[in-house]
Amino acid sequence: MDREQIERISKALGDATRLRIFEAISSRNGQMACQDLVAMRGVTPATVSHHMKILSDANLIRCRREGQFVFSEAIPETIEAYSKALAKIATARTNSAAPRNGAKPRATAAKR
């Protein structure tokens, strides 16, 4: 997963309403209709549509139209790849923070 995708997912899940929508969709064993989200969250259809587009662009959900209804489902592979990418970033930071040339590490507040 590239950095742009990590940023897109972080932005998508960083909004409280989108996170609640994503949680609702993820909690269903199948798919969730857009009108169910409108009823559950107390937001307008236009607002739900806007948030769904951002979640879809981040590849967190996929949407499918059946007649006048739009059904959404979470894409768990995206969250798995996102988690691995964040872990890789955290590991890289930890490894790059190691002392070089045998220098002693500086004491941190927790060690003092």
N, CA, C and O atoms as a GROMACS GRO file, in nm:
protein
  448
    1MET      N    1   0.085  -0.117   0.000
    1MET     CA    2   0.000   0.000   0.000
    1MET      C    3   0.090   0.124   0.000
    1MET      O    4   0.182   0.136   0.080
    2ASP      N    5   0.061   0.215  -0.092
    2ASP     CA    6   0.144   0.335  -0.101
    2ASP      C    7   0.098   0.442  -0.001
    2ASP      O    8  -0.011   0.434   0.057
    3ARG      N    9   0.182   0.541   0.015
    3ARG     CA   10   0.157   0.646   0.114
    3ARG      C   11   0.028   0.723   0.084
    3ARG      O   12  -0.044   0.760   0.176
    4GLU      N   13   0.001   0.747  -0.043
    4GLU     CA   14  -0.121   0.818  -0.082
    4GLU      C   15  -0.246   0.743  -0.034
    4GLU      O   16  -0.341   0.804   0.014
    5GLN      N   17  -0.245   0.612  -0.048
    5GLN     CA   18  -0.359   0.531  -0.004
    5GLN      C   19  -0.371   0.534   0.149
    5GLN      O   20  -0.482   0.541   0.202
    6ILE      N   21  -0.259   0.529   0.218
    6ILE     CA   22  -0.260   0.537   0.365
    6ILE      C   23  -0.322   0.670   0.408
    6ILE      O   24  -0.406   0.674   0.499
    7GLU      N   25  -0.282   0.779   0.343
    7GLU     CA   26  -0.337   0.910   0.376
    7GLU      C   27  -0.486   0.917   0.346
    7GLU      O   28  -0.562   0.975   0.424
    8ARG      N   29  -0.529   0.860   0.234
    8ARG     CA   30  -0.670   0.863   0.195
    8ARG      C   31  -0.755   0.788   0.299
    8ARG      O   32  -0.862   0.835   0.338
    9ILE      N   33  -0.708   0.671   0.342
    9ILE     CA   34  -0.782   0.594   0.442
    9ILE      C   35  -0.784   0.667   0.576
    9ILE      O   36  -0.887   0.673   0.643
   10SER      N   37  -0.670   0.723   0.615
   10SER     CA   38  -0.662   0.796   0.741
   10SER      C   39  -0.761   0.914   0.741
   10SER      O   40  -0.829   0.939   0.840
   11LYS      N   41  -0.767   0.985   0.630
   11LYS     CA   42  -0.860   1.098   0.619
   11LYS      C   43  -1.004   1.049   0.625
   11LYS      O   44  -1.088   1.110   0.691
   12ALA      N   45  -1.031   0.940   0.556
   12ALA     CA   46  -1.168   0.888   0.553
   12ALA      C   47  -1.214   0.845   0.691
   12ALA      O   48  -1.328   0.872   0.729
   13LEU      N   49  -1.128   0.780   0.767
   13LEU     CA   50  -1.167   0.731   0.899
   13LEU      C   51  -1.148   0.836   1.008
   13LEU      O   52  -1.189   0.816   1.122
   14GLY      N   53  -1.085   0.948   0.974
   14GLY     CA   54  -1.060   1.054   1.070
   14GLY      C   55  -1.182   1.140   1.099
   14GLY      O   56  -1.180   1.217   1.195
   15ASP      N   57  -1.286   1.129   1.020
   15ASP     CA   58  -1.408   1.204   1.041
   15ASP      C   59  -1.504   1.119   1.125
   15ASP      O   60  -1.527   1.002   1.093
   16ALA      N   61  -1.561   1.176   1.230
   16ALA     CA   62  -1.646   1.100   1.322
   16ALA      C   63  -1.768   1.040   1.253
   16ALA      O   64  -1.804   0.925   1.280
   17THR      N   65  -1.832   1.116   1.165
   17THR     CA   66  -1.951   1.064   1.097
   17THR      C   67  -1.913   0.948   1.004
   17THR      O   68  -1.982   0.846   1.000
   18ARG      N   69  -1.804   0.964   0.929
   18ARG     CA   70  -1.762   0.856   0.838
   18ARG      C   71  -1.722   0.732   0.916
   18ARG      O   72  -1.751   0.620   0.875
   19LEU      N   73  -1.656   0.752   1.029
   19LEU     CA   74  -1.617   0.637   1.111
   19LEU      C   75  -1.741   0.564   1.160
   19LEU      O   76  -1.745   0.440   1.159
   20ARG      N   77  -1.843   0.638   1.205
   20ARG     CA   78  -1.967   0.573   1.249
   20ARG      C   79  -2.036   0.499   1.135
   20ARG      O   80  -2.088   0.389   1.153
   21ILE      N   81  -2.035   0.560   1.016
   21ILE     CA   82  -2.095   0.494   0.899
   21ILE      C   83  -2.018   0.366   0.867
   21ILE      O   84  -2.077   0.261   0.842
   22PHE      N   85  -1.884   0.376   0.867
   22PHE     CA   86  -1.802   0.258   0.838
   22PHE      C   87  -1.826   0.148   0.942
   22PHE      O   88  -1.835   0.030   0.907
   23GLU      N   89  -1.835   0.185   1.069
   23GLU     CA   90  -1.863   0.087   1.175
   23GLU      C   91  -1.997   0.019   1.152
   23GLU      O   92  -2.009  -0.102   1.169
   24ALA      N   93  -2.098   0.097   1.115
   24ALA     CA   94  -2.231   0.040   1.091
   24ALA      C   95  -2.228  -0.059   0.976
   24ALA      O   96  -2.285  -0.168   0.985
   25ILE      N   97  -2.162  -0.021   0.867
   25ILE     CA   98  -2.154  -0.110   0.751
   25ILE      C   99  -2.074  -0.235   0.786
   25ILE      O  100  -2.111  -0.346   0.748
   26SER      N  101  -1.964  -0.218   0.858
   26SER     CA  102  -1.878  -0.331   0.893
   26SER      C  103  -1.946  -0.427   0.989
   26SER      O  104  -1.918  -0.547   0.986
   27SER      N  105  -2.036  -0.376   1.072
   27SER     CA  106  -2.100  -0.462   1.172
   27SER      C  107  -2.205  -0.554   1.110
   27SER      O  108  -2.246  -0.652   1.173
   28ARG      N  109  -2.248  -0.524   0.991
   28ARG     CA  110  -2.346  -0.609   0.923
   28ARG      C  111  -2.273  -0.727   0.858
   28ARG      O  112  -2.163  -0.711   0.805
   29ASN      N  113  -2.334  -0.843   0.863
   29ASN     CA  114  -2.272  -0.961   0.804
   29ASN      C  115  -2.284  -0.962   0.652
   29ASN      O  116  -2.215  -1.039   0.586
   30GLY      N  117  -2.366  -0.880   0.598
   30GLY     CA  118  -2.380  -0.874   0.454
   30GLY      C  119  -2.360  -0.733   0.405
   30GLY      O  120  -2.252  -0.676   0.413
   31GLN      N  121  -2.468  -0.680   0.354
   31GLN     CA  122  -2.461  -0.546   0.300
   31GLN      C  123  -2.563  -0.458   0.368
   31GLN      O  124  -2.658  -0.506   0.430
   32MET      N  125  -2.541  -0.330   0.357
   32MET     CA  126  -2.630  -0.233   0.421
   32MET      C  127  -2.680  -0.135   0.316
   32MET      O  128  -2.602  -0.084   0.235
   33ALA      N  129  -2.810  -0.109   0.316
   33ALA     CA  130  -2.868  -0.014   0.222
   33ALA      C  131  -2.844   0.128   0.272
   33ALA      O  132  -2.842   0.154   0.392
   34CYS      N  133  -2.826   0.217   0.179
   34CYS     CA  134  -2.797   0.357   0.211
   34CYS      C  135  -2.909   0.419   0.297
   34CYS      O  136  -2.881   0.496   0.389
   35GLN      N  137  -3.034   0.385   0.268
   35GLN     CA  138  -3.144   0.442   0.346
   35GLN      C  139  -3.142   0.394   0.491
   35GLN      O  140  -3.193   0.463   0.579
   36ASP      N  141  -3.084   0.277   0.518
   36ASP     CA  142  -3.067   0.231   0.656
   36ASP      C  143  -2.969   0.322   0.731
   36ASP      O  144  -2.988   0.350   0.849
   37LEU      N  145  -2.866   0.366   0.662
   37LEU     CA  146  -2.768   0.458   0.723
   37LEU      C  147  -2.832   0.592   0.754
   37LEU      O  148  -2.806   0.652   0.859
   38VAL      N  149  -2.915   0.639   0.664
   38VAL     CA  150  -2.983   0.767   0.685
   38VAL      C  151  -3.071   0.757   0.810
   38VAL      O  152  -3.070   0.848   0.893
   39ALA      N  153  -3.145   0.648   0.824
   39ALA     CA  154  -3.233   0.630   0.939
   39ALA      C  155  -3.154   0.613   1.069
   39ALA      O  156  -3.192   0.668   1.172
   40MET      N  157  -3.045   0.537   1.062
   40MET     CA  158  -2.965   0.510   1.181
   40MET      C  159  -2.892   0.632   1.233
   40MET      O  160  -2.887   0.654   1.354
   41ARG      N  161  -2.837   0.710   1.146
   41ARG     CA  162  -2.746   0.818   1.184
   41ARG      C  163  -2.813   0.953   1.195
   41ARG      O  164  -2.752   1.047   1.245
   42GLY      N  165  -2.936   0.964   1.148
   42GLY     CA  166  -3.004   1.092   1.157
   42GLY      C  167  -2.941   1.200   1.071
   42GLY      O  168  -2.944   1.318   1.108
   43VAL      N  169  -2.885   1.162   0.957
   43VAL     CA  170  -2.827   1.260   0.865
   43VAL      C  171  -2.902   1.253   0.733
   43VAL      O  172  -2.972   1.155   0.705
   44THR      N  173  -2.887   1.355   0.654
   44THR     CA  174  -2.959   1.362   0.527
   44THR      C  175  -2.901   1.263   0.427
   44THR      O  176  -2.785   1.224   0.438
   45PRO      N  177  -2.981   1.222   0.328
   45PRO     CA  178  -2.929   1.134   0.224
   45PRO      C  179  -2.808   1.193   0.150
   45PRO      O  180  -2.717   1.120   0.112
   46ALA      N  181  -2.810   1.325   0.130
   46ALA     CA  182  -2.697   1.390   0.061
   46ALA      C  183  -2.569   1.379   0.143
   46ALA      O  184  -2.461   1.357   0.088
   47THR      N  185  -2.581   1.394   0.275
   47THR     CA  186  -2.464   1.383   0.362
   47THR      C  187  -2.411   1.240   0.362
   47THR      O  188  -2.290   1.219   0.353
   48VAL      N  189  -2.501   1.143   0.371
   48VAL     CA  190  -2.458   1.003   0.368
   48VAL      C  191  -2.390   0.974   0.235
   48VAL      O  192  -2.286   0.908   0.231
   49SER      N  193  -2.448   1.021   0.126
   49SER     CA  194  -2.390   1.000  -0.006
   49SER      C  195  -2.248   1.057  -0.015
   49SER      O  196  -2.158   0.993  -0.069
   50HIS      N  197  -2.231   1.176   0.038
   50HIS     CA  198  -2.098   1.241   0.038
   50HIS      C  199  -1.997   1.156   0.113
   50HIS      O  200  -1.887   1.131   0.064
   51HIS      N  201  -2.034   1.111   0.232
   51HIS     CA  202  -1.943   1.030   0.314
   51HIS      C  203  -1.917   0.894   0.250
   51HIS      O  204  -1.806   0.842   0.258
   52MET      N  205  -2.018   0.837   0.189
   52MET     CA  206  -2.002   0.707   0.123
   52MET      C  207  -1.903   0.718   0.006
   52MET      O  208  -1.825   0.626  -0.017
   53LYS      N  209  -1.906   0.828  -0.065
   53LYS     CA  210  -1.813   0.849  -0.176
   53LYS      C  211  -1.669   0.850  -0.125
   53LYS      O  212  -1.581   0.789  -0.185
   54ILE      N  213  -1.646   0.920  -0.016
   54ILE     CA  214  -1.511   0.927   0.041
   54ILE      C  215  -1.465   0.789   0.089
   54ILE      O  216  -1.351   0.750   0.066
   55LEU      N  217  -1.554   0.716   0.156
   55LEU     CA  218  -1.520   0.580   0.201
   55LEU      C  219  -1.494   0.488   0.082
   55LEU      O  220  -1.404   0.403   0.087
   56SER      N  221  -1.571   0.505  -0.024
   56SER     CA  222  -1.552   0.423  -0.144
   56SER      C  223  -1.422   0.459  -0.215
   56SER      O  224  -1.350   0.370  -0.260
   57ASP      N  225  -1.391   0.587  -0.225
   57ASP     CA  226  -1.266   0.631  -0.288
   57ASP      C  227  -1.144   0.580  -0.212
   57ASP      O  228  -1.038   0.558  -0.270
   58ALA      N  229  -1.160   0.561  -0.080
   58ALA     CA  230  -1.051   0.507   0.002
   58ALA      C  231  -1.047   0.354  -0.004
   58ALA      O  232  -0.963   0.291   0.059
   59ASN      N  233  -1.138   0.297  -0.082
   59ASN     CA  234  -1.148   0.151  -0.099
   59ASN      C  235  -1.183   0.080   0.033
   59ASN      O  236  -1.146  -0.035   0.054
   60LEU      N  237  -1.255   0.150   0.120
   60LEU     CA  238  -1.299   0.090   0.246
   60LEU      C  239  -1.433   0.020   0.232
   60LEU      O  240  -1.463  -0.074   0.306
   61ILE      N  241  -1.514   0.066   0.135
   61ILE     CA  242  -1.642   0.002   0.108
   61ILE      C  243  -1.660  -0.012  -0.042
   61ILE      O  244  -1.596   0.057  -0.122
   62ARG      N  245  -1.747  -0.104  -0.079
   62ARG     CA  246  -1.789  -0.112  -0.220
   62ARG      C  247  -1.940  -0.098  -0.223
   62ARG      O  248  -2.010  -0.150  -0.136
   63CYS      N  249  -1.988  -0.028  -0.323
   63CYS     CA  250  -2.130  -0.001  -0.336
   63CYS      C  251  -2.184  -0.066  -0.463
   63CYS      O  252  -2.116  -0.074  -0.566
   64ARG      N  253  -2.308  -0.112  -0.453
   64ARG     CA  254  -2.372  -0.176  -0.567
   64ARG      C  255  -2.516  -0.129  -0.572
   64ARG      O  256  -2.586  -0.126  -0.470
   65ARG      N  257  -2.559  -0.092  -0.691
   65ARG     CA  258  -2.696  -0.042  -0.709
   65ARG      C  259  -2.786  -0.156  -0.753
   65ARG      O  260  -2.751  -0.234  -0.842
   66GLU      N  261  -2.903  -0.165  -0.689
   66GLU     CA  262  -3.009  -0.257  -0.728
   66GLU      C  263  -3.136  -0.175  -0.740
   66GLU      O  264  -3.200  -0.143  -0.641
   67GLY      N  265  -3.171  -0.141  -0.862
   67GLY     CA  266  -3.287  -0.055  -0.883
   67GLY      C  267  -3.261   0.082  -0.822
   67GLY      O  268  -3.163   0.148  -0.856
   68GLN      N  269  -3.350   0.124  -0.732
   68GLN     CA  270  -3.332   0.256  -0.670
   68GLN      C  271  -3.251   0.249  -0.541
   68GLN      O  272  -3.227   0.353  -0.479
   69PHE      N  273  -3.209   0.131  -0.500
   69PHE     CA  274  -3.135   0.114  -0.376
   69PHE      C  275  -2.986   0.096  -0.401
   69PHE      O  276  -2.945   0.035  -0.499
   70VAL      N  277  -2.906   0.151  -0.310
   70VAL     CA  278  -2.761   0.133  -0.314
   70VAL      C  279  -2.722   0.056  -0.189
   70VAL      O  280  -2.752   0.097  -0.077
   71PHE      N  281  -2.655  -0.057  -0.209
   71PHE     CA  282  -2.610  -0.141  -0.099
   71PHE      C  283  -2.458  -0.128  -0.086
   71PHE      O  284  -2.386  -0.123  -0.186
   72SER      N  285  -2.412  -0.123   0.036
   72SER     CA  286  -2.270  -0.108   0.062
   72SER      C  287  -2.221  -0.220   0.151
   72SER      O  288  -2.294  -0.272   0.235
   73GLU      N  289  -2.095  -0.258   0.130
   73GLU     CA  290  -2.032  -0.356   0.218
   73GLU      C  291  -1.887  -0.315   0.241
   73GLU      O  292  -1.823  -0.253   0.155
   74ALA      N  293  -1.837  -0.351   0.358
   74ALA     CA  294  -1.699  -0.319   0.393
   74ALA      C  295  -1.604  -0.409   0.316
   74ALA      O  296  -1.640  -0.520   0.278
   75ILE      N  297  -1.483  -0.361   0.294
   75ILE     CA  298  -1.377  -0.439   0.228
   75ILE      C  299  -1.271  -0.466   0.334
   75ILE      O  300  -1.182  -0.383   0.354
   76PRO      N  301  -1.278  -0.581   0.401
   76PRO     CA  302  -1.186  -0.609   0.512
   76PRO      C  303  -1.040  -0.616   0.470
   76PRO      O  304  -0.951  -0.590   0.551
   77GLU      N  305  -1.014  -0.651   0.345
   77GLU     CA  306  -0.876  -0.659   0.297
   77GLU      C  307  -0.806  -0.523   0.302
   77GLU      O  308  -0.686  -0.514   0.324
   78THR      N  309  -0.884  -0.418   0.281
   78THR     CA  310  -0.826  -0.284   0.286
   78THR      C  311  -0.781  -0.249   0.427
   78THR      O  312  -0.672  -0.196   0.446
   79ILE      N  313  -0.863  -0.280   0.525
   79ILE     CA  314  -0.826  -0.253   0.664
   79ILE      C  315  -0.706  -0.338   0.705
   79ILE      O  316  -0.618  -0.291   0.777
   80GLU      N  317  -0.702  -0.461   0.658
   80GLU     CA  318  -0.588  -0.548   0.689
   80GLU      C  319  -0.459  -0.491   0.630
   80GLU      O  320  -0.357  -0.484   0.699
   81ALA      N  321  -0.463  -0.449   0.504
   81ALA     CA  322  -0.345  -0.390   0.440
   81ALA      C  323  -0.306  -0.258   0.507
   81ALA      O  324  -0.188  -0.229   0.522
   82TYR      N  325  -0.405  -0.180   0.545
   82TYR     CA  326  -0.382  -0.052   0.614
   82TYR      C  327  -0.312  -0.076   0.747
   82TYR      O  328  -0.216  -0.008   0.782
   83SER      N  329  -0.361  -0.173   0.822
   83SER     CA  330  -0.300  -0.206   0.952
   83SER      C  331  -0.155  -0.249   0.935
   83SER      O  332  -0.069  -0.209   1.012
   84LYS      N  333  -0.130  -0.330   0.834
   84LYS     CA  334   0.008  -0.376   0.808
   84LYS      C  335   0.097  -0.259   0.768
   84LYS      O  336   0.212  -0.251   0.809
   85ALA      N  337   0.044  -0.168   0.686
   85ALA     CA  338   0.122  -0.052   0.642
   85ALA      C  339   0.156   0.038   0.761
   85ALA      O  340   0.267   0.089   0.771
   86LEU      N  341   0.060   0.059   0.851
   86LEU     CA  342   0.087   0.140   0.970
   86LEU      C  343   0.189   0.072   1.060
   86LEU      O  344   0.276   0.138   1.118
   87ALA      N  345   0.178  -0.059   1.074
   87ALA     CA  346   0.275  -0.133   1.155
   87ALA      C  347   0.415  -0.122   1.096
   87ALA      O  348   0.514  -0.110   1.169
   88LYS      N  349   0.422  -0.125   0.963
   88LYS     CA  350   0.552  -0.111   0.896
   88LYS      C  351   0.611   0.027   0.920
   88LYS      O  352   0.731   0.041   0.943
   89ILE      N  353   0.527   0.129   0.916
   89ILE     CA  354   0.574   0.266   0.943
   89ILE      C  355   0.624   0.275   1.087
   89ILE      O  356   0.729   0.333   1.113
   90ALA      N  357   0.548   0.220   1.180
   90ALA     CA  358   0.587   0.224   1.321
   90ALA      C  359   0.716   0.149   1.344
   90ALA      O  360   0.801   0.194   1.422
   91THR      N  361   0.733   0.036   1.279
   91THR     CA  362   0.855  -0.043   1.293
   91THR      C  363   0.973   0.030   1.233
   91THR      O  364   1.082   0.028   1.290
   92ALA      N  365   0.953   0.094   1.121
   92ALA     CA  366   1.061   0.168   1.056
   92ALA      C  367   1.107   0.283   1.146
   92ALA      O  368   1.227   0.310   1.155
   93ARG      N  369   1.015   0.349   1.211
   93ARG     CA  370   1.049   0.458   1.303
   93ARG      C  371   1.127   0.406   1.422
   93ARG      O  372   1.225   0.467   1.464
   94THR      N  373   1.083   0.293   1.474
   94THR     CA  374   1.151   0.233   1.590
   94THR      C  375   1.293   0.194   1.552
   94THR      O  376   1.387   0.218   1.627
   95ASN      N  377   1.307   0.132   1.435
   95ASN     CA  378   1.440   0.089   1.390
   95ASN      C  379   1.530   0.208   1.357
   95ASN      O  380   1.650   0.203   1.381
   96SER      N  381   1.473   0.314   1.302
   96SER     CA  382   1.556   0.430   1.266
   96SER      C  383   1.594   0.511   1.389
   96SER      O  384   1.688   0.590   1.384
   97ALA      N  385   1.523   0.492   1.499
   97ALA     CA  386   1.555   0.564   1.623
   97ALA      C  387   1.668   0.497   1.700
   97ALA      O  388   1.714   0.550   1.802
   98ALA      N  389   1.714   0.382   1.654
   98ALA     CA  390   1.822   0.311   1.722
   98ALA      C  391   1.950   0.394   1.714
   98ALA      O  392   1.973   0.462   1.613
   99PRO      N  393   2.033   0.390   1.818
   99PRO     CA  394   2.157   0.469   1.817
   99PRO      C  395   2.253   0.421   1.709
   99PRO      O  396   2.258   0.302   1.677
  100ARG      N  397   2.327   0.513   1.654
  100ARG     CA  398   2.423   0.480   1.548
  100ARG      C  399   2.564   0.490   1.602
  100ARG      O  400   2.590   0.560   1.699
  101ASN      N  401   2.655   0.419   1.538
  101ASN     CA  402   2.797   0.424   1.571
  101ASN      C  403   2.826   0.395   1.718
  101ASN      O  404   2.920   0.451   1.775
  102GLY      N  405   2.747   0.310   1.778
  102GLY     CA  406   2.771   0.270   1.916
  102GLY      C  407   2.738   0.376   2.019
  102GLY      O  408   2.772   0.360   2.136
  103ALA      N  409   2.673   0.484   1.978
  103ALA     CA  410   2.638   0.589   2.074
  103ALA      C  411   2.534   0.538   2.170
  103ALA      O  412   2.450   0.455   2.133
  104LYS      N  413   2.539   0.585   2.293
  104LYS     CA  414   2.442   0.543   2.392
  104LYS      C  415   2.310   0.616   2.365
  104LYS      O  416   2.309   0.734   2.331
  105PRO      N  417   2.199   0.544   2.381
  105PRO     CA  418   2.070   0.611   2.360
  105PRO      C  419   2.045   0.712   2.471
  105PRO      O  420   2.086   0.693   2.585
  106ARG      N  421   1.977   0.821   2.435
  106ARG     CA  422   1.943   0.922   2.534
  106ARG      C  423   1.832   0.871   2.623
  106ARG      O  424   1.746   0.795   2.579
  107ALA      N  425   1.835   0.911   2.748
  107ALA     CA  426   1.731   0.870   2.842
  107ALA      C  427   1.601   0.939   2.806
  107ALA      O  428   1.599   1.057   2.772
  108THR      N  429   1.492   0.864   2.814
  108THR     CA  430   1.361   0.923   2.787
  108THR      C  431   1.295   0.954   2.919
  108THR      O  432   1.343   0.913   3.025
  109ALA      N  433   1.187   1.026   2.912
  109ALA     CA  434   1.116   1.065   3.035
  109ALA      C  435   1.073   0.942   3.114
  109ALA      O  436   1.071   0.946   3.237
  110ALA      N  437   1.039   0.832   3.045
  110ALA     CA  438   0.994   0.712   3.114
  110ALA      C  439   1.108   0.646   3.190
  110ALA      O  440   1.083   0.577   3.289
  111LYS      N  441   1.233   0.664   3.146
  111LYS     CA  442   1.346   0.600   3.208
  111LYS      C  443   1.408   0.684   3.319
  111LYS      O  444   1.486   0.633   3.399
  112ARG      N  445   1.374   0.809   3.324
  112ARG     CA  446   1.435   0.901   3.423
  112ARG      C  447   1.380   0.881   3.560
  112ARG      O  448   1.421   0.949   3.654
   0.00000   0.00000   0.00000
